[in-house]
Amino acid sequence: MEFEKKLNTIYQKIAQKISDMIPDSWEKFYFNGEVKDGDGGVYFFFQVDSLGENIYSHYIPKIYGIDKSEYNKSLHDLFLLTKELQQVFIDNNQEAWFSVNMIVSSEGKLKVHFDYTDWTKTEYGPSTRVEYFLYKFAQVLPSNEADLAKLREMEKYEE
């Protein structure tokens, strides 16, 4: 039970950090954090109440006029929380996952998914993984058939 309590505490911290980073009212966000051997990265997409599209977290400084160094510090803090989450798994003799995905609604509904596929050992680079994340969790289809075929290959890779 202690394991679940620790996880829930970190889920809440991650969700709060992301909510604090979004300078607008939002309906839902999709978070991805990748950690391998202490390195990795984090990003998220969010849906603003007034728009029907997903906004990429790395565009926040440009779209909202947020200081880039302030944004990067918050992003680093978010990554540290993600590493902490993975460490809870390791400390409790659980397999270390490669990525964690969280979907959070403004009403507080939370879905968490852990992916154990080590994408660094594949031909799929970071930008393709971002596209796949959007496809898999936000149901965003790519603009052409070739990209869709690539994402469907990635689905098979996970099986």
PyMOL commands that set and color helices and strands:
alter all, ss='L'
color gray80, all
select helices_A, chain A and resi 2-21+57-64+68-91+119-121+126-138+145-158
alter helices_A, ss='H'
color red, helices_A
select strands_A, chain A and resi 26-36+39-48+54-56+99-105+110-115
alter strands_A, ss='S'
color yellow, strands_A
deselect
rebuild
show_as cartoon
